[in-house]
Amino acid sequence: MSGARVTRAVVTADVLDPDDHQRAVHDDAAGAVVCFTGAVRDHDSARSVRALHYSAHPTAEQVLADVVTGIAAESDGARAIAVSHRVGDLAIGDIAFVVAVSADHRRAAFEVCSRVVDDVKAALPVWKHQMFADGTDEWVGSA
């Protein structure tokens, strides 16, 4: 089997649900489902983070779809991929990024999931504005 279905590739202000992503990649032929969630943590290096805001370029969703579609086309053993990145104001603990992959076997599921995370983070035109507990802030390019 070569190639996977892309069941979701969205940039949204909505709350992300990892379980929904796992359901979106369900395939009776898949023996493995891997799900990655990226959450807002309370620190960046030694600095305490109190909140952050993600902004996206208007092309972000198309870039996301293109990246995921390219990976899906090359994926041997993967069945389906679902990816979402959140934008807007997020609090500590909120989920900012979800990737779910179903595959025939665990190795393909882990490998494809890892590649999606890395490639999306490298290409997606999303910027993170971090607000620190000491009152300072910082912009970080791309998710």
Secondary structure, 3 states (H helix, E strand, C coil): CECCEEEEEEEECCCCCHHHHHHHCCCCCCCEEEEEEEECCCEECCEEEEEEEEEECCCHHHHHHHHHHHHHHHCECEEEEEEEEECEEECCCCEEEEEEEEECCHHHHHHHHHHHHHHHHHHCCEEEEEEECCCCEEEECCC
